[in-house]
Amino acid sequence: MQVGFIGLGQMGRGVAASLARAGYPLTVWNRTPGPLEELAGLGARIAGEPGETVRADVLLTMLADDAAARSVLLERGALDRAAPGLVHVNLATISVAFAQELARLHRERGLQYVAAPVFGRPEAARQAKLNVVVAGEPVAIARVEPLLRAIGERIWPVGREPERANAVKLAGNFMIASALETMGEATALARAHGVEAAQFLEILTSTLFASPVYRGYGRLIAERRFEPAGFPVRLGLKDVRLALLAGEAAHVPMPFASMLRDRLLEALAAGEGELDWAALARIAARHAGLREEDGAPPGGETPSRSAP
């Protein structure tokens, strides 16, 4: 099976490497050349333009947002050069509306389209431990299932309409952002009463909230390890905005998503757009008047606060 791959960001690089290690012949393209060397070292062929990747049996793409996907696939004409019968697997987090548009454009060209956004951070991509949410025609999904199994530990089918997978992904990322905001506010509360962030988060993520999201992000918050970002604030803001648009289209009120959008926008305005979105906890601490370096002093005294 000949495989094309477009988009070698932090996530795409790990996914493409997993496919190469699984033995699939890859032709890869990326807008910046840096990540291409790693894939070439794993045996991938480097494409000079996006159109070279679509002369394959399957194309996988993991581009940052709707605009990037539109630019590469449509404006640069990659889809128009696709081999007959190509299956395009879109791994990226895009809007529900654009997913619907892409499905239509593929049908018009006689191509098959599968939406397969993933849950997992870059380390999970490198280890082929992603959770893949997939939607599309069953025959197309069956054709690409070996590829999806090569990059993830579980596949979650949600129906024929590709946009369903994107709705699940956006709803899931909204839940992660909600967890980050909750952890940030709760940690600020505990710190304001003299409890160290690390101690508080160890208690909660080992008991009531012993799940991957709380435990993984709890460590980042406790260690104030917000860079390099596994998932930056700017992309978190993009996804929460897309969740709000999807909610509006289906008449689903999402008041907490509106608050999260403003929180993430505040981080962006503070120059924190490239930090991991776990840095939402920094905003909660600032609003509580807690300096970032504050911890719980010996004896459980209440930490000092920054001047008003």
Order of alpha helices (4+ residues) and beta strands (2+ residues): beta-alpha-beta-alpha-beta-beta-alpha-beta-alpha-beta-beta-alpha-beta-alpha-beta-alpha-alpha-alpha-alpha-alpha-alpha
